[in-house]
Amino acid sequence: MNKLPYDNYRPIDFILRDWLALDRTVLANERTFLAYCRTSLTLVLAGLTFIRFFGHEVWAATGYGFIFFGLVVFTYGYRRYRHMLGHYSSLTVIEDEELARRLDTQSSRPAMQSVK
């Protein structure tokens, strides 16, 4: 697929706003996959309806075409979802490593004295 816009940046330079935007993008990717599922299910059900309720051979062939096209749409949506999820997963690993590094540097600082 195409190169993603954030591939031009080093993930180590991301700030909170960038990570939150990435989280929103992951949620959008899930919504898109669900839309592909919904569309494919509708096409399959339309195909079954054509086969079951319209007895003529032309309508049955149309129904089988709808079922085939519904399966193609689902397969395409699933592959696209997995492809995009791979991009996000690689960035999430970097985010986890950066968070662990920052927590280590904060825990190695001496504790602040309380003022009495």
N, C-alpha and C positions, 0 to 999 in steps of 0.2 A: 504494500500500500504506500501511500504518500508519506513523506517525512513530516513529522509533527512539528508545530511551531516551537515548542519548548526544547526540541533537540539541539537547538543552537546555543543553549545556555548550560552552564555547569550547574548541576543540582546542588552542589555545595554552596553556591551563591544565592540560593532561593531564600526568601524571607517568609514570614508567616502568611502574608497575603498570597504568595505564590502557592504554598502548600494547600491553603484553603481553596484556592481556585482549582487546584488539581483534584481535591476531594469533590468539588462540585462537578467537575468533568467526569469523574468516575460514576457519580450518581446519574449524570446525563447519559452515559454509556449504558447503564443498566436500564434506564427508561427506554432508550432506543431499542435495546434487545427485546424488552417486553412488547414494544410496538411491533417488532418483526414477528414475535410469537402470536400476538393478537391477529395480525394480518394473515399469517399462514393458517391459523386455526379457522378464520373466517373463510378462506379460500377452500380449505378441505371440507368444511361443513357445506359450503355452497355446492361443491362437487358431489358430495353425497346426496344432497337434496336433488340435484339434477338427475342423478342415477336412479334414485328411489321413486320420485314422484312423476317424472316425465319418462314414459316408457319407450319413446322412440329412440332408435339407435343414434341419431344425430345428437340428441340431448345427453344420452349416456356417454358418448365420446367427449362431449363438452365437459361433462362431469369429471371424467377421468383426467382431462386436461387441467381442470381446476385443482384436482387433488395433486397432480404432478407439480403444477406451478406452486402450490402451497408448500409442498416439501422442499422445493428449490428455494423459496423465500426463507423458510426456516433455516435451511442449511447455510445460506448466505449470511443471514443475521447472526447465527451462532459463530461462524468463522470470523466475522467482523468483530463481534464482541470479544472473542478470545484473543484476537490480534491486538486490539486496543488495550485489553487487560494486561497483556504482556508488557506493553510500554509503561503502564502505570506501576506494575509490580516492580520493575527494575528501579524506578525512582523511589518507591516506598522503602526498599532496602537501604538506599542511600540516606533517606530521611531517618530511619531507625538508627543507623550508625552515627549520624551527626548528633542526634538527640542523646545517645549514650555517651558520646565524647563530651558534649556540653555538661551533662550531669556529672561526669567524672571530674571535670575541671572545677565545677562548683563544690563538689564534696571535698576536694583537696584543699580548699581555702580554709584558713583558720576561722573558727566560730567567733561571731561578734560577741563582745562582752556586754552584758546588760548594765544599764546605768541605774545606780541606786540612789 
